[in-house]
Amino acid sequence: MVFNRQNSSTRMNKKLYVLPELPYAYDALEPYIDAQTMQIHHGKHHGAYVNNLNAAIEKYPELFAKSAQDLLVALSSIPEDIRVAVRNNAGGHVNHSMFWQGMAPAGQGGEPSGELAKEIEKHFGSFAKFQEKFNDAGVKRFGSGWVWLVKTKDGKLDVLSTANQDNPLSDGHTPIMENDVWEHAYYLQYKNARVDYLKAWWNLVNWDEVEKRFKK
Ligand code: MN3
Protein backbone atom coordinates (compact mmCIF):
# COMPACT_ATOMS: atom_id res chain seq x y z
CA MET A 1 0.00 0.00 0.00
CA VAL A 2 1.36 3.39 -1.00
CA PHE A 3 0.63 6.36 1.15
CA ASN A 4 0.25 9.70 -0.47
CA ARG A 5 2.92 11.80 1.21
CA GLN A 6 0.84 14.91 1.59
CA ASN A 7 -2.11 13.03 3.02
CA SER A 8 -0.06 11.22 5.59
CA SER A 9 1.68 14.40 6.71
CA THR A 10 -1.67 16.18 6.96
CA ARG A 11 -2.88 13.33 9.09
CA MET A 12 0.15 13.60 11.33
CA ASN A 13 -0.32 17.36 11.76
CA LYS A 14 -4.00 16.98 12.51
CA LYS A 15 -4.37 17.53 16.18
CA LEU A 16 -7.92 18.02 17.32
CA TYR A 17 -8.67 20.74 19.83
CA VAL A 18 -9.53 19.20 23.20
CA LEU A 19 -11.55 20.27 26.19
CA PRO A 20 -9.02 20.82 29.00
CA GLU A 21 -9.79 19.38 32.41
CA LEU A 22 -10.70 21.85 35.12
CA PRO A 23 -7.73 22.56 37.42
CA TYR A 24 -10.05 22.01 40.45
CA ALA A 25 -13.23 20.16 41.37
CA TYR A 26 -16.63 21.38 40.13
CA ASP A 27 -17.58 22.47 43.65
CA ALA A 28 -14.23 24.10 44.45
CA LEU A 29 -15.46 27.61 43.63
CA GLU A 30 -18.44 27.48 45.99
CA PRO A 31 -20.03 29.49 47.50
CA TYR A 32 -19.28 32.05 44.76
CA ILE A 33 -19.94 29.77 41.78
CA ASP A 34 -22.04 26.65 42.36
CA ALA A 35 -21.02 23.16 41.22
CA GLN A 36 -23.93 22.73 38.81
CA THR A 37 -23.09 25.93 36.97
CA MET A 38 -19.46 24.79 36.67
CA GLN A 39 -20.47 21.36 35.41
CA ILE A 40 -22.76 22.72 32.69
CA HIS A 41 -20.48 25.63 31.84
CA HIS A 42 -17.39 23.47 31.43
CA GLY A 43 -18.84 20.23 30.08
CA LYS A 44 -21.67 21.50 27.90
CA HIS A 45 -20.82 25.08 26.90
CA HIS A 46 -17.04 24.87 26.62
CA GLY A 47 -17.38 21.31 25.30
CA ALA A 48 -19.65 22.54 22.49
CA TYR A 49 -17.20 25.28 21.46
CA VAL A 50 -14.45 22.66 21.16
CA ASN A 51 -16.63 20.29 19.11
CA ASN A 52 -17.83 23.09 16.84
CA LEU A 53 -14.28 24.34 16.33
CA ASN A 54 -13.11 20.87 15.29
CA ALA A 55 -16.06 20.55 12.91
CA ALA A 56 -15.29 23.93 11.30
CA ILE A 57 -11.55 23.25 10.88
CA GLU A 58 -12.25 19.81 9.38
CA LYS A 59 -12.75 21.57 6.04
CA TYR A 60 -9.18 22.98 6.12
CA PRO A 61 -7.28 20.32 8.11
CA GLU A 62 -3.94 22.10 7.64
CA LEU A 63 -5.25 24.66 10.16
CA PHE A 64 -5.21 22.00 12.90
CA ALA A 65 -1.47 22.74 13.09
CA LYS A 66 -2.30 26.15 14.57
CA SER A 67 -3.14 26.74 18.21
CA ALA A 68 -6.59 28.14 18.91
CA GLN A 69 -4.90 31.40 20.02
CA ASP A 70 -3.08 31.67 16.70
CA LEU A 71 -6.37 31.22 14.85
CA LEU A 72 -7.75 34.25 16.74
CA VAL A 73 -4.65 36.39 16.19
CA ALA A 74 -4.84 35.75 12.44
CA LEU A 75 -8.61 35.77 12.08
CA SER A 76 -8.54 37.82 8.87
CA SER A 77 -6.49 35.10 7.16
CA ILE A 78 -8.97 32.33 7.99
CA PRO A 79 -11.00 31.18 4.94
CA GLU A 80 -14.15 33.25 4.74
CA ASP A 81 -16.59 30.35 4.79
CA ILE A 82 -15.42 29.25 8.26
CA ARG A 83 -14.27 32.60 9.66
CA VAL A 84 -17.38 33.30 11.74
CA ALA A 85 -17.41 29.75 13.11
CA VAL A 86 -13.72 30.05 14.04
CA ARG A 87 -14.22 33.48 15.58
CA ASN A 88 -17.04 32.17 17.79
CA ASN A 89 -15.70 28.72 18.63
CA ALA A 90 -11.93 29.26 18.82
CA GLY A 91 -12.95 32.32 20.85
CA GLY A 92 -15.17 30.20 23.07
CA HIS A 93 -12.41 27.62 23.50
CA VAL A 94 -9.60 30.10 24.29
CA ASN A 95 -11.74 32.35 26.48
CA HIS A 96 -12.99 29.50 28.66
CA SER A 97 -9.60 27.77 28.91
CA MET A 98 -8.14 31.05 30.22
CA PHE A 99 -11.14 31.64 32.44
CA TRP A 100 -10.80 28.32 34.31
CA GLN A 101 -7.06 28.88 34.83
CA GLY A 102 -7.69 32.42 36.00
CA MET A 103 -9.73 31.27 38.99
CA ALA A 104 -8.74 29.42 42.15
CA PRO A 105 -10.71 27.92 45.02
CA ALA A 106 -12.25 30.50 47.30
CA GLY A 107 -10.01 32.04 49.91
CA GLN A 108 -6.96 32.18 47.67
CA GLY A 109 -8.19 35.40 46.04
CA GLY A 110 -6.79 38.44 47.80
CA GLU A 111 -5.13 41.20 45.81
CA PRO A 112 -2.39 41.40 43.20
CA SER A 113 1.15 42.06 44.38
CA GLY A 114 4.50 43.24 43.05
CA GLU A 115 4.85 44.72 39.59
CA LEU A 116 1.23 44.03 38.60
CA ALA A 117 -0.12 45.81 41.70
CA LYS A 118 2.07 48.83 40.84
CA GLU A 119 0.91 48.90 37.23
CA ILE A 120 -2.75 48.66 38.27
CA GLU A 121 -2.26 51.60 40.61
CA LYS A 122 -0.49 53.56 37.89
CA HIS A 123 -3.16 53.01 35.24
CA PHE A 124 -6.33 53.03 37.36
CA GLY A 125 -5.41 55.03 40.48
CA SER A 126 -5.99 52.17 42.93
CA PHE A 127 -7.00 48.53 43.09
CA ALA A 128 -10.50 49.57 44.19
CA LYS A 129 -10.87 51.89 41.19
CA PHE A 130 -9.70 49.11 38.89
CA GLN A 131 -12.30 46.75 40.37
CA GLU A 132 -14.98 49.39 39.91
CA LYS A 133 -14.03 49.96 36.28
CA PHE A 134 -13.90 46.21 35.58
CA ASN A 135 -17.30 45.57 37.20
CA ASP A 136 -18.82 48.55 35.43
CA ALA A 137 -17.62 47.31 32.02
CA GLY A 138 -19.09 43.90 32.87
CA VAL A 139 -22.47 45.32 33.88
CA LYS A 140 -22.66 47.52 30.79
CA ARG A 141 -21.83 44.76 28.29
CA PHE A 142 -25.22 44.43 26.61
CA GLY A 143 -26.23 40.82 25.97
CA SER A 144 -23.48 38.24 26.17
CA GLY A 145 -19.75 38.77 26.33
CA TRP A 146 -16.63 39.16 28.41
CA VAL A 147 -14.88 41.79 30.47
CA TRP A 148 -11.09 41.95 30.29
CA LEU A 149 -7.93 43.40 31.72
CA VAL A 150 -5.56 43.65 28.76
CA LYS A 151 -2.10 44.82 27.92
CA THR A 152 -2.68 47.03 24.89
CA LYS A 153 -0.52 47.12 21.77
CA ASP A 154 1.48 49.97 23.31
CA GLY A 155 2.03 48.14 26.59
CA LYS A 156 -0.59 49.88 28.76
CA LEU A 157 -3.11 48.19 31.02
CA ASP A 158 -6.73 48.77 30.10
CA VAL A 159 -10.19 47.41 30.85
CA LEU A 160 -12.47 46.57 27.96
CA SER A 161 -15.37 44.31 27.15
CA THR A 162 -16.09 42.22 24.07
CA ALA A 163 -19.32 40.82 22.64
CA ASN A 164 -20.10 37.14 22.21
CA GLN A 165 -16.86 35.08 22.26
CA ASP A 166 -14.61 37.75 20.77
CA ASN A 167 -11.11 37.82 22.25
CA PRO A 168 -8.88 40.93 22.49
CA LEU A 169 -6.14 38.90 20.73
CA SER A 170 -7.97 39.56 17.46
CA ASP A 171 -7.48 43.32 18.03
CA GLY A 172 -3.80 42.98 18.88
CA HIS A 173 -4.19 43.20 22.68
CA THR A 174 -2.89 40.68 25.20
CA PRO A 175 -5.55 39.42 27.63
CA ILE A 176 -4.38 39.31 31.26
CA MET A 177 -7.59 38.50 33.12
CA GLU A 178 -11.24 38.07 32.22
CA ASN A 179 -14.69 37.39 33.52
CA ASP A 180 -17.50 35.71 31.63
CA VAL A 181 -20.70 37.76 31.66
CA TRP A 182 -22.85 35.39 29.59
CA GLU A 183 -25.94 34.46 31.58
CA HIS A 184 -24.84 30.80 31.51
CA ALA A 185 -21.95 31.82 33.80
CA TYR A 186 -24.16 32.95 36.68
CA TYR A 187 -27.90 32.59 36.04
CA LEU A 188 -28.60 29.43 38.11
CA GLN A 189 -27.24 31.06 41.26
CA TYR A 190 -27.54 34.81 40.72
CA LYS A 191 -30.53 34.92 38.33
CA ASN A 192 -30.60 38.34 36.64
CA ALA A 193 -28.25 39.97 39.20
CA ARG A 194 -25.11 40.13 37.08
CA VAL A 195 -23.71 42.86 39.32
CA ASP A 196 -23.79 40.54 42.38
CA TYR A 197 -21.96 37.85 40.44
CA LEU A 198 -19.33 40.36 39.28
CA LYS A 199 -18.70 41.48 42.86
CA ALA A 200 -18.55 37.95 44.29
CA TRP A 201 -16.23 36.75 41.52
CA TRP A 202 -13.25 38.74 42.93
CA ASN A 203 -12.99 36.11 45.66
CA LEU A 204 -11.92 33.61 43.01
CA VAL A 205 -9.23 35.45 41.06
CA ASN A 206 -6.05 33.39 40.73
CA TRP A 207 -3.54 36.24 41.04
CA ASP A 208 -0.53 33.94 40.53
CA GLU A 209 -1.88 33.06 37.10
CA VAL A 210 -2.80 36.66 36.28
CA GLU A 211 0.69 37.85 37.26
CA LYS A 212 2.25 35.14 35.11
CA ARG A 213 0.32 36.40 32.08
CA PHE A 214 1.20 40.00 32.90
CA LYS A 215 4.92 39.19 32.96
CA LYS A 216 4.91 37.30 29.65
MN1 MN3 B 1 -19.10 30.91 29.24
Boltz pocket constraint, residues with backbone or C-beta under 6 A from the ligand:
constraints:
  - pocket:
      binder: B
      contacts: [[A, 41], [A, 45], [A, 96], [A, 180], [A, 182], [A, 184], [A, 185]]
      max_distance: 6.0
